[in-house]
Amino acid sequence: MRTHEALDGALARIRLPGGRIRADQLAAAARVATEHGDGHLELTSRGNLQLRGLHDPGAAAEALLAAGLGSEGEADTVRNIVASPLAGRIGGHGGVDDTIAELDERLRAGVVGGLSGRFLFGVDDGRGDVLAQRPDVAAQWCADGESAALVVADESLGQTSRAGVVESLIRVATRFAEVSSGAWRIRELDPAARRALIGGLAADLDGRAAEAPVGVDTAAPLVGWLPQDDGAVMLGALAPAGRLPARTAAFLAAVDAPIIVTPQREILLADLTEAVADTVLRVLAPMGLVFDANSPWTLLSCCAGRPGCARAQADVRADIAAYVSTTTPSSREHWVGCSRGCGSPTTQHVRVEAQSDGTYRRTVLGSQAPPAR
């Protein structure tokens, strides 16, 4: 497992396939954060986790790998998969967990060489939430229950069977790696190379037409009490500024329920009874988790800022917390410490960027915002 040096020590990114993580794995990550890091888990804009301030990266990596949170070698950097968090439980055209697991297994095995760590795979259950994240290649379930539309860089190539969709996703990634010429993502290819890539991939699907892909920005936060289609309860929570204390993470793990981290940095606990859900609310809300869908935190996110990032012009987390205490935002905002805009949403938002003079500059970014770092 690779770590990266930051101003506050080594940083480890834990890639969660489709945002899915088992309770025992979350407990392991919480122990590593407590014993080797700064005592927190960061939630990222790809539904992953980060640990900061690691003073013994080797011991941290050993513990995380033992829990199945990563894979050895170069393959770990390409395990970037976003998936519909509600799939198979609330709406949509079916579950995606088996597809995520198969794709992640193939990526762990190193079947795609030369792929950038920025390349993003998507599995969308038909509601369009994953396509709104603008993955490089995505499969979107069709309403017939058997087919999927294959979408590359926002362009629909055609239709394939769900059974063969992982092979199709791998094929797209492999073809891109062969022609990337240093580009990290498909949208970065020059127009001619991009047209050639997409044209060749479309030919592989034998011209089978697909349903028009659906891409929507799901505005409603997945926060609070969410009834599942089967009568169970899903609880959605936010950690202010995307920073989850390890102790709180350990309490979440103790619920022993399926856990999903979303690209909006929400934490979902699935398949709960009403009694268990009520107990979780009573215990975890006082610990700082936000279960109120009307909270200002549903519209706010931020980068790490100082003191962890050497590029940052400000302590972004402290500043956004002060802002929340006096102001109610009216639209989605992402606060950043420098022009890189790490963690920025791919959908429309207001970027609030720290300046060298201690002020912040506000800029409206449209739906074609730069992909998140």
C-alpha positions in Angstrom: 0.0 0.0 0.0 1.4 3.3 -1.0 1.4 6.3 1.3 1.9 10.0 0.4 3.9 12.5 2.4 1.9 15.5 3.6 2.8 18.3 6.0 1.3 16.4 8.9 2.9 13.1 8.1 2.2 10.1 5.8 -1.3 9.9 4.2 -2.9 6.6 3.2 -5.9 6.3 0.9 -8.1 3.4 1.5 -10.1 2.6 -1.7 -13.6 1.2 -1.0 -15.1 -0.5 -4.1 -18.4 1.3 -4.6 -18.0 2.8 -1.2 -18.7 -0.5 0.4 -16.9 -1.5 3.6 -17.6 -4.2 6.2 -18.1 -3.4 9.8 -14.9 -5.3 10.9 -12.9 -3.4 8.2 -14.2 0.0 9.5 -13.2 -1.1 13.0 -9.7 -2.0 11.8 -9.3 1.4 10.0 -10.4 3.1 13.2 -7.8 1.2 15.2 -5.1 2.2 12.7 -6.2 5.9 12.9 -6.0 5.7 16.7 -2.7 3.8 17.0 -0.7 5.2 14.1 -2.5 8.3 12.8 -4.2 11.5 13.9 -7.3 9.8 15.3 -9.6 10.5 12.4 -10.8 9.0 9.1 -11.4 11.4 6.2 -14.2 10.8 3.8 -13.4 11.6 0.2 -15.3 12.7 -2.9 -15.0 9.2 -4.4 -16.5 7.4 -1.5 -13.1 6.4 -0.1 -11.3 6.9 3.2 -8.0 8.6 4.0 -5.8 8.3 7.1 -3.5 11.2 7.9 -0.6 11.8 10.2 0.7 8.2 10.0 3.9 8.0 12.1 4.5 4.3 11.2 3.3 3.8 7.6 4.6 0.2 7.5 2.7 -0.9 10.5 -0.4 0.9 9.3 -0.2 -0.7 5.9 0.2 -4.2 7.4 -2.9 -3.8 9.6 -5.0 -2.4 6.7 -3.9 -5.1 4.3 -4.7 -7.8 6.9 -8.2 -6.4 7.0 -8.6 -6.6 3.2 -8.4 -2.8 2.9 -6.1 -2.6 -0.1 -3.9 -4.8 -2.2 -0.2 -5.0 -2.7 1.7 -3.5 -5.6 0.7 -1.1 -8.4 -2.8 -2.6 -8.8 -4.2 -0.8 -5.7 -4.0 2.6 -7.3 -6.5 1.7 -10.1 -9.2 0.3 -7.8 -11.3 3.4 -8.2 -15.0 2.4 -8.4 -18.1 4.5 -7.7 -21.5 2.9 -7.5 -25.1 3.8 -6.7 -25.2 3.7 -2.8 -28.9 2.8 -2.7 -28.8 0.0 -5.3 -30.7 -3.1 -4.4 -32.3 -1.4 -1.3 -34.2 1.7 -2.4 -35.4 2.2 -6.0 -33.2 1.6 -9.1 -33.1 -1.3 -11.4 -31.4 -3.8 -9.2 -28.4 -4.5 -7.0 -24.8 -3.8 -8.0 -22.7 -5.5 -5.3 -21.8 -8.6 -7.2 -20.6 -6.5 -10.2 -18.5 -4.3 -7.9 -16.9 -7.3 -6.2 -16.1 -9.0 -9.6 -14.6 -5.8 -11.0 -12.6 -5.1 -7.9 -11.2 -8.7 -7.9 -10.1 -8.3 -11.5 -8.4 -4.9 -10.8 -6.7 -6.4 -7.7 -5.3 -9.1 -10.0 -3.6 -6.4 -12.2 -5.5 -7.1 -15.4 -5.1 -3.5 -16.5 -1.6 -2.2 -16.7 -0.5 1.4 -17.2 -3.7 2.9 -15.9 -3.7 6.2 -14.0 -4.8 6.4 -10.4 -7.3 9.0 -11.5 -9.2 6.8 -13.9 -12.7 6.2 -12.5 -15.0 3.2 -13.1 -18.8 3.5 -12.4 -21.7 1.1 -11.8 -25.0 2.9 -11.9 -28.3 1.1 -11.0 -30.3 3.2 -13.5 -31.1 6.3 -11.4 -28.2 8.3 -12.8 -26.4 9.2 -9.6 -23.1 7.6 -10.7 -23.1 9.2 -14.2 -23.4 12.5 -12.4 -20.0 11.8 -11.0 -18.6 11.7 -14.6 -16.7 8.4 -14.5 -14.4 7.5 -17.4 -16.4 4.4 -18.0 -19.6 3.3 -16.5 -22.3 0.6 -16.8 -25.8 1.8 -16.2 -28.6 -0.8 -15.6 -31.5 -0.8 -18.0 -35.1 -1.3 -16.9 -35.3 -4.8 -18.5 -33.3 -6.2 -15.6 -30.8 -7.9 -17.9 -29.0 -5.2 -19.9 -26.7 -2.3 -19.2 -25.8 0.8 -21.2 -22.0 1.2 -21.5 -21.1 4.9 -21.2 -17.6 6.2 -21.9 -16.8 9.8 -21.0 -20.5 10.8 -21.0 -21.1 9.1 -24.4 -23.3 6.0 -24.8 -21.6 3.3 -26.8 -24.4 0.8 -26.8 -25.9 -2.0 -24.7 -24.4 -5.1 -23.2 -25.6 -7.8 -20.9 -25.1 -7.4 -17.2 -23.4 -10.7 -17.0 -20.7 -9.5 -19.3 -20.4 -5.9 -18.1 -17.2 -6.3 -16.1 -15.4 -7.6 -19.2 -16.7 -4.6 -21.1 -15.5 -2.2 -18.4 -12.0 -3.8 -18.3 -11.8 -3.7 -22.1 -12.5 0.1 -22.1 -9.8 0.7 -19.5 -7.3 -1.5 -21.3 -7.8 0.2 -24.6 -7.4 3.6 -23.0 -4.2 2.6 -21.2 -2.8 1.5 -24.6 -3.4 5.0 -26.2 -3.3 7.3 -23.2 0.1 8.9 -24.0 0.3 10.3 -20.6 -3.3 11.3 -20.2 -4.8 10.4 -16.8 -8.4 10.3 -17.9 -10.3 9.8 -21.2 -11.5 13.4 -21.3 -7.9 14.5 -21.4 -7.2 12.8 -24.7 -6.9 15.0 -27.8 -10.2 15.1 -29.8 -8.9 12.8 -32.6 -7.6 10.2 -30.2 -10.8 10.3 -28.1 -13.0 9.8 -31.2 -10.9 6.9 -32.4 -11.0 5.3 -29.0 -14.8 5.6 -28.6 -15.5 4.6 -32.2 -13.4 1.4 -31.8 -15.1 0.5 -28.5 -18.6 1.1 -30.0 -17.8 -1.4 -32.8 -17.1 -4.1 -30.2 -20.8 -3.9 -29.1 -22.0 -4.9 -32.6 -24.1 -1.8 -32.9 -26.6 -2.8 -30.3 -28.6 0.3 -29.3 -28.9 1.2 -25.7 -31.4 3.1 -23.7 -30.4 6.8 -23.4 -28.2 7.0 -20.3 -29.6 9.0 -17.4 -27.3 11.4 -15.6 -28.7 13.4 -12.7 -27.3 15.2 -9.7 -29.3 13.8 -6.8 -29.9 17.0 -4.9 -31.6 15.3 -1.9 -29.0 14.4 0.7 -29.0 10.8 1.9 -29.2 11.8 5.5 -31.6 10.7 8.2 -34.1 7.9 8.3 -34.4 6.2 4.9 -37.0 3.4 4.5 -35.8 0.5 2.4 -38.0 -1.3 -0.2 -37.9 -4.5 1.9 -39.2 -2.7 5.1 -35.9 -2.4 6.8 -34.3 1.0 7.6 -31.2 2.7 6.2 -29.7 5.5 8.3 -27.7 8.3 6.5 -25.2 10.5 8.4 -22.7 13.2 7.8 -19.4 13.8 9.6 -18.9 17.6 9.7 -16.1 18.7 7.3 -15.9 15.0 6.2 -13.7 14.2 9.3 -14.9 11.1 11.2 -13.3 10.6 14.7 -12.0 7.1 15.1 -14.0 6.6 18.2 -17.2 7.4 16.4 -16.2 5.1 13.5 -15.7 2.3 16.1 -19.3 2.8 17.4 -20.5 2.7 13.8 -18.7 -0.6 13.3 -20.2 -2.0 16.5 -23.7 -1.8 14.9 -22.5 -4.6 12.7 -24.5 -3.6 9.6 -23.5 -3.0 5.9 -21.7 0.3 5.6 -21.6 2.5 2.5 -19.6 5.7 2.0 -21.0 8.0 -0.8 -19.2 10.5 -3.0 -21.1 13.2 -1.1 -19.3 12.0 2.0 -22.4 10.5 3.6 -22.2 7.3 5.7 -25.0 4.9 5.2 -25.9 2.0 7.6 -28.2 -0.4 5.9 -30.6 -3.3 6.7 -31.5 -2.1 10.2 -34.6 -2.8 12.2 -36.5 0.2 13.4 -35.4 -0.5 17.0 -31.7 -0.7 16.1 -32.0 2.4 13.9 -33.6 4.3 16.8 -30.8 3.2 19.2 -28.1 4.3 16.6 -29.6 7.7 16.4 -29.8 8.1 20.2 -26.1 7.1 20.6 -24.4 8.6 17.6 -26.1 11.9 17.2 -24.7 13.2 20.5 -21.2 12.1 19.3 -21.4 14.6 16.5 -22.8 12.7 13.5 -25.4 14.7 11.6 -28.7 12.9 10.9 -30.7 16.0 10.0 -31.3 16.4 6.3 -31.8 20.1 6.8 -28.4 20.6 8.4 -26.1 23.2 6.7 -23.5 20.4 6.5 -25.5 18.8 3.7 -24.5 21.7 1.5 -20.9 22.0 2.6 -17.6 20.1 1.9 -14.0 21.0 2.1 -10.4 20.0 1.5 -7.9 19.2 4.3 -6.4 22.7 4.4 -3.8 23.6 7.0 -2.0 22.2 8.9 -1.9 19.0 6.9 -1.4 20.5 3.4 1.6 22.5 2.5 -0.2 24.3 -0.3 -3.1 25.5 1.7 -3.5 29.2 2.5 -5.7 28.7 5.5 -7.1 26.3 8.1 -10.1 25.5 6.0 -11.8 23.1 8.4 -11.7 25.7 11.2 -12.9 28.4 8.9 -15.8 26.4 7.5 -16.9 25.4 11.0 -16.9 29.1 12.1 -18.9 29.9 8.9 -21.6 27.2 9.8 -22.0 28.6 13.2 -23.1 32.0 11.8 -24.4 31.4 8.3 -26.9 29.1 6.5 -25.7 28.4 3.0 -28.3 28.5 0.2 -26.5 26.3 -2.3 -23.8 23.7 -2.5 -20.3 25.0 -1.5 -16.8 23.5 -1.5 -14.1 25.2 0.5 -10.5 24.8 -0.5 -7.2 26.1 0.6 -5.6 26.6 -2.8 -6.3 26.7 -6.5 -6.0 22.9 -6.9 -9.5 22.5 -5.5 -8.9 19.0 -4.1 -12.1 17.1 -3.5 -14.3 19.4 -5.6 -17.7 18.1 -6.6 -18.2 17.3 -10.3 -21.6 19.0 -10.3 -22.5 22.7 -9.9 -21.3 24.3 -6.8 -19.7 27.4 -5.3 -16.0 27.1 -4.8 -14.8 29.1 -1.8 -11.0 29.4 -2.2 -8.6 30.7 0.4 -6.4 33.7 -0.6 -3.0 34.6 0.6 -4.4 37.7 2.4 -6.6 35.6 4.7 -9.8 36.2 2.7 -11.8 33.7 0.6 -12.9 34.1 -3.0 -16.3 32.7 -4.1 -16.7 31.4 -7.7 -19.7 29.5 -9.2 -18.5 26.4 -11.1 -20.9 24.7 -13.5 -21.9 21.1 -14.1 -18.7 20.6 -16.1 -16.5 21.3 -13.1 -13.0 19.7 -13.1 -13.0 16.1 -11.9 -12.2 15.7 -8.2 -8.6 14.9 -7.3 
